[in-house]
Structure formats: structure tokens, C-alpha cells
Amino acid sequence: MGAIVSYVLVVVASLLAASVMVFFLEILAAAVLSRRRPNRPDCHSRPSAAVIVPAHNESSGLLPTLTMIEGQLRPGDRLLVVADNCSDQTAAVARAARAEVTERNEPTKRGKGYALDWGMRHLGSDPRDVVVIVDADCRLENGAIDELVSVCAATGRPTQALYLMKAPPLSQINHQVAEFSWRVKNWLRPLGLSAANFPCQLMGTGMAFPWEVIRSADLANGDIVEDLKLGLDLTAAGHPPLFCPTARVTSEFASSIKGAGSQRQRWEQGHLHMIFKAVPRLLANAITRRDINLFIITLDVAVPPLSLLGMLVLGIFGLSLLAGAFGVSSSALIISTASLLGLLVATFLAWLSCGRDVVPVGALLLIPSYAFRKISLYRRFIFGKIDSEWTRTDRTKQ
């Protein structure tokens, strides 16, 4: 019996150690290698672009986004709003802002992927060289579209902007740890991959694609993490996404408890669903085909959300320690101890690199409580309670 327990613990500890190693190496590469300045393409003579804004009941916050986009367009560019299954004035607001609008009403097929597929087919009669996708609630920093389009055209690869989430003004929710965690996932980790010349995940907004690449992509699906799926699909097809941190796109966390909870549920449960659904198959494909880009990006996707990874590593460390007290082999304890130390070092290095301005030293103690508050979210995933519908985030204040 002791041998079986030891075997199970070693297998689980080793799987977690692999995720910790990937996380550690990404953070280390971002801290050490990213200081090199990449060659920036000439943005003055960029090719034409079409910007697609998929929108589902976004009339209240759509106008600022369209205004920022229009301020960065050039003659010959297109701005298309896809008003998808809307029951508000999204289409009217977009038309009033002089955007091109197409409406889709298919209640049985809800999802951002369906909206993007509809928009791509609308663009097909008069396409542009590069297609940029921006969510309806996002804000673009000056020059973001020029930067994205130029890098995309120069490399011929899908290009992902730096996408950051910030706490809304007067929010009653403490977003410090969430903002730090988002920076680690969307900034530091892809920066480390980019510094090592590997592809990054797509993040759902601030994405640019060569027309010939995106026109043949499988977009019409109801995945709640359609960005993860699209990035993996394109990498498997030989078009690995490129990270462009000089182009920035921002959005805000929901200020209400309900909205914040639904955001976390969609993001993290969708990520976990993708891990179980696609990672084993893609790893096998990458090894069979000797595709290093697909192998690396699949390993990156296989790393669980940071809070869950921390709880799992701590849990297996405790179980291994307990098993060792009853005479079970110490192999799992050695592996889990190394994982725990590696995770702590990597998290501290990440905090030094991008977290000191949002999580003061005194607030570091909030990280464990933030993680354990998500237990109910993961419990819902285990019991199959996954929200697969595209719903607008509740941003009402409470």
C-alpha cells in the first residue's frame, strides 16, 4: 500500500513540478533576457488594416473605444462593429460614431467566436492586409494600431499586444493581487517567451492577423476561451503568435462583486477546460511533428492559474510531508519541496519585476487569502458547472 501511495504522490508532484519549472523559466527569461531592445518596424508606411470590434450589449461603454480606434486609423482602413445578439442600442451607438456595423441574431449560437466569424465573412468582399481585433470595453494607447499592424505585416505572423487589466476608479473591491496576477500572466510570462524567441498565447483583444492567415482560421465556435484555442490552432498550422509589448491595450476589472466573480469564473474555468481538453493531444502532436513552437506554447497553456498552482503545490507538499511521517518514500517530498521553493522564488522575482507598484510589501500577505477565496470557483469546475455563454460583464457598482 505504501508503494502505491508513494507512486501516486511522485506522479502528481512531478506533473506540478513541470508546471512550476515552465513558470519559473518564463519569469527568469523575462527578468534577464528581455532587456535586449527588439528591432521595431517602420510604422510610417504600414499597410491597410481592418479593425473588428465584437460587441454584445455594449452600448454603455462602446463609444470611448470607437473614438480611440478612429483616432488611430488611416485612409483606407476599416472599422467594423459586429453587434452580436444585442438587445440594447449597441448598433445605433456604433453607427452614430460613424463605424461600419453588421448585426448578427442567432440566439442558439452565442459566443465571441461566432461574432468574429461573422465579421470576417463581412470583410471578405473588401478585405484589408491586416485584421485587428479589439474588444468593445478596451482602450488603446496612442500608436497601438500602427505598432500592431506594422509588426504583423513585417513578420507575417499573428501579433499580440500587451493587454493589461486595471482596477476601476472608486472600486469597492481590492484588486491589488488580481492586477499583479494579470500582469504576470499577460506581461511577464509572454515577455519571457518572446525574449527566448518563442510564441505567446493570444489574449482575446489587441490581436493582429495577416488577412491570408486569419481568413482560413476556425473562428465559429462557442469556446469561452476562444483566444487560447485560436492561438493553439494557428501555431499548429505554422503561424505562431508574436508578442508586441510596445502596443498596449487596457481594460478594467468589474467593480461589482457579481461582475468580478463572473469574470474570474469565465477566465479560469475556461483555461482549465482547455488544459484537460486540448493539452494532451497537442503535446503528442508537437512531439510527433517535432514542432518546438507548438510544444512550448502548449506547455505554457498547461500551467494552471497561479492561485490554483500555488494551492496544488502546497497541498501535495503537505500530503508528502504527512506520508513521510508514516514511512512512505521521501521522493515526492523532495520534488514538492523543490516545486514550492521554485514557485516562491519565481513569484518574488515577478513581484520585483512588475508588481511593486500595485502590491506593496505589506500587501503580499493578501496573496494566500486571494487564492483560497477561489476554492468555490474550482469546485464548480470539478462538478461541471461551467458558464459557456458569452455574457457582458456586470460592471454596476455595489
Sequence and secondary structure as in RCSB ss.txt:
>XXXX:A:sequence
MGAIVSYVLVVVASLLAASVMVFFLEILAAAVLSRRRPNRPDCHSRPSAAVIVPAHNESSGLLPTLTMIEGQLRP
GDRLLVVADNCSDQTAAVARAARAEVTERNEPTKRGKGYALDWGMRHLGSDPRDVVVIVDADCRLENGAIDELVS
VCAATGRPTQALYLMKAPPLSQINHQVAEFSWRVKNWLRPLGLSAANFPCQLMGTGMAFPWEVIRSADLANGDIV
EDLKLGLDLTAAGHPPLFCPTARVTSEFASSIKGAGSQRQRWEQGHLHMIFKAVPRLLANAITRRDINLFIITLD
VAVPPLSLLGMLVLGIFGLSLLAGAFGVSSSALIISTASLLGLLVATFLAWLSCGRDVVPVGALLLIPSYAFRKI
SLYRRFIFGKIDSEWTRTDRTKQ
>XXXX:A:secstr
 HHHHHHHHHHHHHHHHHHHHHHHHHHHHHHHTTTS       TT   EEEEEEESS TTTHHHHHHHHHTT  T
T EEEEEEES SSSHHHHHHHTT EEEEE  TTS SHHHHHHHHHHHHTTS  SEEEE  TT EE TTHHHHHHH
HHHHHTS EEEEEEEE  TT SS  HHHHHHHHIIIIIHHHHHHHTT      SSSEEEEHHHHTTS      TT
HHHHHHHHHHHTT   EEEEEEEEEEE  SSHHHHHHHHHHHHHHHHHHHHHHHHHHHHHHHHHT HHHHHHHHH
HHS  HHHHHHHHHHHHHHHHHHHHTT  SHHHHHHHHHHHHHHHHHHHHHHHHTTTTS GGGGGHHHHHHHTTH
HHHHHHHTT    S         
